Amino acid sequence: MSITTKTFKILDKEIIVHFSDENQIEKYFDLKSLDSEWHIRKIGEYHLTQLLACIRAYWYWFKYDRELTLIQKGIFFIGKIYHKYIQDYLEKTLGFVIIECPCEDELEDGISILFKIDMASIREKEISDIKTTLYMPILSDLSVEKFEEKFGKYILQVLAQIYFVNNTYFKLDPMKTIKILYVSKANLYVKEIWLDYDKELAEYFYLKIRARAEYLHKHLLSDTIPEHCDPSKYCVYCAFVDLCPEGEEIKNSLSIPISYEGNLYVEKFRATGQTKKAYWKYDPEKKGWIKTKGFIEFLIKDLKYTAKQIEELL
């Protein structure tokens, strides 16, 4: 462990402190205490949440046995703690609530789609999924595009879940509502997003997810890399970004971490004249920082910059 020493004064008294910037999480938290055998690597068994994310990243996960970083372990551990508390509390107060219900949809050719329902309320005929966040947005202020970007995947997840259980476990007495509980990790602020069950809509998306499972399965068996579905700013946090040309380009275009959630860097950039190195990629041949595809697309798609604004900025 790397130790740093600093000396400073309070009321003319000298104080010497020692510290380390290295993550000491494993010293104080049992990160394996909430683990399960649910997410094991087995070709043919594919998890719904992963099928809704980048298929190429999921393919890499099967091919390369990489351990999560301490930061990633911490993020998942916090999420598990919130899930367990909310589930335990509602089970005590509401009753007739099914918690962490495991489901498996068996397709043809040895393919299964796996998922767990966070909570199913029998009385309310409602399926709920818990999501935690560091940044709690004002939902009414989000544009349609931003709302879809932030919550679209979550909505598809619960739509697929309710479609499956309404055609299996609850076929005689189907669930009527799906709900997302959006919980702030900072202060426990909880917001609810819900919609009524639409069988035709849910079936449409569930069949799309099945097709993604079949597509991934085919590429795993043939040992061929699938197409990158949607390179985006979230590629920066992918554990396999160094293996992916599209993701690596975006990561290199952003050489320091940036708060995407609040888009705070925009104001910071304008106010301080911050160096463009944070958003550009260094070209060793040209010996300078160059504009990248990742940065330009981020300005256009996420920040809705016009061509004139981009020209003025660059």
HELIX and SHEET records of a PDB file:
HELIX    1   1 ILE A   25  TYR A   28  1                                   4    
HELIX    2   2 LEU A   48  LEU A   51  1                                   4    
HELIX    3   3 ILE A   55  LYS A   63  1                                   9    
HELIX    4   4 LEU A   70  THR A   93  1                                  24    
HELIX    5   5 LEU A  139  ASP A  141  5                                   3    
HELIX    6   6 VAL A  144  ASN A  166  1                                  23    
HELIX    7   7 LYS A  199  SER A  222  1                                  24    
HELIX    8   8 LYS A  233  TYR A  237  5                                   5    
HELIX    9   9 VAL A  241  LEU A  243  5                                   3    
HELIX   10  10 PRO A  245  SER A  253  1                                   9    
HELIX   11  11 LEU A  264  THR A  272  1                                   9    
HELIX   12  12 LYS A  276  ALA A  278  5                                   3    
HELIX   13  13 LYS A  293  GLU A  297  1                                   5    
HELIX   14  14 PHE A  298  ASP A  302  3                                   5    
HELIX   15  15 ALA A  307  LEU A  313  1                                   7    
SHEET    1   A 2 THR A   4  ILE A  10  0                                        
SHEET    2   A 2 LYS A  13  PHE A  19 -1                                        
SHEET    1   B 3 GLU A  45  HIS A  47  0                                        
SHEET    2   B 3 SER A 112  SER A 121  1                                        
SHEET    3   B 3 VAL A  97  GLU A 106 -1                                        
SHEET    1   C 5 GLU A  45  HIS A  47  0                                        
SHEET    2   C 5 SER A 112  SER A 121  1                                        
SHEET    3   C 5 GLU A 126  THR A 133 -1                                        
SHEET    4   C 5 THR A 177  SER A 184  1                                        
SHEET    5   C 5 VAL A 190  ASP A 196 -1                                        
SHEET    1   D 2 LYS A 281  ASP A 283  0                                        
SHEET    2   D 2 GLY A 288  ILE A 290 -1                                        
END                                                                             
